[in-house]
Amino acid sequence: MPKNSKVTQREHSSEHVTESVADLLAHQEPVDYKRSVLNVAGETWDKQKEGDEELDAENRPAWNSKLQYILAQIGYSVGLGNVWRFPYLCQKNGGGAYLVPYLVLLVIIGLPLFFLELAVGQRIRRGSIGVWNYICPRLGGIGYASCLVCFFVGLYYNVIIGWSIFYFFKSFQYPLPWSECPIVRNGSVAVVETECERSSATTYFWYREALDISNSISESGGLNWKMTLCLLVAWSLVGLAMIKGIQSSGKVMYFSSLFPYVVLVCFLVRGLLLRGAVDGIMHMFTPKLDKMLDPQVWREAATQVFFALGLGFGGVIAFSSYNKQDNNCHFDATLVSFINFFTSVLATLVVFAVLGFKANIMNEKCVVENAEKILGYLNTNVLSHDLIPPHVNFSHLTAKDYNEMYRVIMTVKEGHFKELGLDACLLEDELNKSVQGTGLAFIAFTEAMTHFPASPFWSVMFFLMLINLGLGSMIGTMSGITTPIIDTFKVRKEVFTVGCCIFAFVVGLIFVQRSGNYFVTMFDDYSATLPLTVVVILENIAVAWIYGTKKFMQELTEMLGFRPYQFYYYTWKYVSPICMAVLMTASIIQLGVSPPGYSAWIREEAAEKFLFYPTWAMAILISLIILASLPLPLVFILRQFHLVSDGSNALSVTYKKGRMMKDISNLEDNDETRFILSKVPSETPSPMPTHRSYLGPGSNSPMEMSSAPNGRYGSGYLLASTPESEL
């Protein structure tokens, strides 16, 4: 024992010295409890297992570079929702006015909670299950709930990748197969397919050729073999990208994260050169300020922020757990949040440029059709030639000339105008037609691309971009499942990853039957929204109110090397939990006010029709919400009443080059060693020592605390470990 230790000092001095556990452990030889009297549980010593645990702690996989990690986080958070959901919400909720609530909520909810997940993953270096078991064992169900939600989302998300793969391979032909309606022969007469003629070529191709969709969710119709094969290819891609963990997925991210930006920039340049693109972008940036006062707009903005960053899924925690302890995760959180917002705006510019072009095409078509009606009325003397302005030329009729003629006819024929069946053909009306979700990518975009020069090239690029966006998000989603399971149960990642993909493919067959699109809608709307909101609220509460904001800020100060802004202290403690609680309440109210339903494609009518879910589908819907949320109360009850071990009696104290890392576990409640190591059973010393503390606004410094005459650890001594839980 060193001569200057306090134990040696006590032997040569009559002065009372208060000894700490940290001092005693710091100068002693390692204690192998399994070969000593400390092994009160009677366990046998397993040298091989001990070596494996030590190797796991020391050799956790790490990112090859900071760039690879940032690209992985960007690829995960930037997904299909940025390309179709954000533009749809922007169009629906007032254009530029929607950007204001979105940006405000990104700052006060998105960024703090994203930083929180990055920090806990990097700090504890485990997946979501291990992280929340460490922070608050009774809320350990958060990690299991995240895994379940990731599984549900991964099931239907990969189906969308399968759809993109189908369209990708169909794009290698000219003309594109969805550019014209098919011709069917009725005997010797060739006629246009009725369903296609009553809708459009792109709509017909999507619902009939791609999905071969049934009329309702109750009509299964059997498997769609084309989509089944595409789903198998999609899961094979995910499995290959994930099979070696971050060593393989990290390399995939170089392409899957950067390629979509190349395509988006190319589409933006091409889109700006299209006729009418400026009309679309002007429509986007013309704010409808009255929309900002609508609570529904703020609720949808909060939901979009929530899902855009991938909060609660566990993927953010999984990726950050492979970082070094001194990585600046605050910079990462700010950078990724900004890039996510930038990508959403970039994609929205592209979408509105294309929609502006499409709106002009549709408006011109409307003008031509109605001009033919007017000519017919003129030839049959239903309308007088005097109603037509002299400068109007029907062979080169512009939208402006038609509108002038329309207003004159409407004024003169006011009493009988409706009988004429003329449309106003306003560009604004076409721009206001919002297309949501899959319809934007597989109907609106495909229709616009049929008018592009070299349309197959742009189609290939677009769907390759969708595949990459989806693959990046799927890697993060699957990491939210594989990382915590592998960390917790020590299974082989190759075997588990392959098994998980095969199982998910088999279960996912429900989405590739003819009614599968309706199940995709159900899972998208209800399997994740409410459970994830609850998960993120509990994450926030676990860190800010149970583990302790002061303690967490102190550990961040040590880990990052600088003190985080007080802004995060207040948002974690008060602002974010309140905002998330309001969002959850609004979601529940919305669910109660609007009975769950879906848009069904009715073949005979060649149109969509809103239908309510049947009783059995409602049972599935409710079961999804309950099953995803079930681990939260279940784990709490089991650990509250000590029906299962909460893992709180495990402490890494093995020595390796002066550090404590040997596992001491399974100690009885009355064991005095456990009492020394932890004041109460629920407290586990932090795996990372701290030397300076940030205790929140208005708190005393750690040096002032350590110098108290009757201090907890004795006069003039500051314990070099994390302060105890605030429980």
Secondary structure, 3 states (H helix, E strand, C coil): CCCCCHHHHHHHCCCCCCCCHHHHHHCCCCCCHHHCCCCCCCCCCCHHHHHHHHHHHHCCCCCCCHHHHHHHHHHHHCCHHHHHHHHHHHHHCCCHHHHHHHHHHHHHHHHHHHHHHHHHHHHHCCCHHHHHHHHCHHHCHHHHHHHHHHHHHHHHHHHHHHHHHHHHHHCCCCCCCCCCCCEEEECCEEEECHHHHHCCHHHHHHHHHHCCCCCCCCCCCCECHHHHHHHHHHHHHHHHHHCCCHHHHHHHHHHHHHHHHHHHHHHHHHHHCCCCHHHHHHHHHCCCHHHHHCHHHHHHHHHHHHHHCCCCCCHHHHHHCCCCCCCCHHHHHHHHHHHHHHHHHHHHHHHHHHHHHHHHHHHHHHHHHHHHHHHHHHHCCCCCHHHCCCCCCHHHCCHHHHHHHHHHHHHHCHHHHHHHCCCCCCHHHHHHCCCCCHHHHHHHHHHHHCCCCCHHHHHHHHHHHHHHHHHHHHHHHHHHHHHHHHHHHCCCHHHHHHHHHHHHHHHHHHHHECCHHHHHHHHHHHCCHHHHHHHHHHHHHHHHHHHHHHHHHHHHHHHHCCCCCHHHHHHHHHHHHHHHHHHHHHHHHHHHHCCCEEEEEECCCCEEEEEECCHHHHHHHHHHHHHHHCHHHHHHHHHHCCCCCCCCCCEECCCECCECCCEECCCCCCCHHHHHHCCCCCCCCCCCCCCCCCCCCCCCCHHHHHCCCCCCCCCCCCCCCCCCCCC
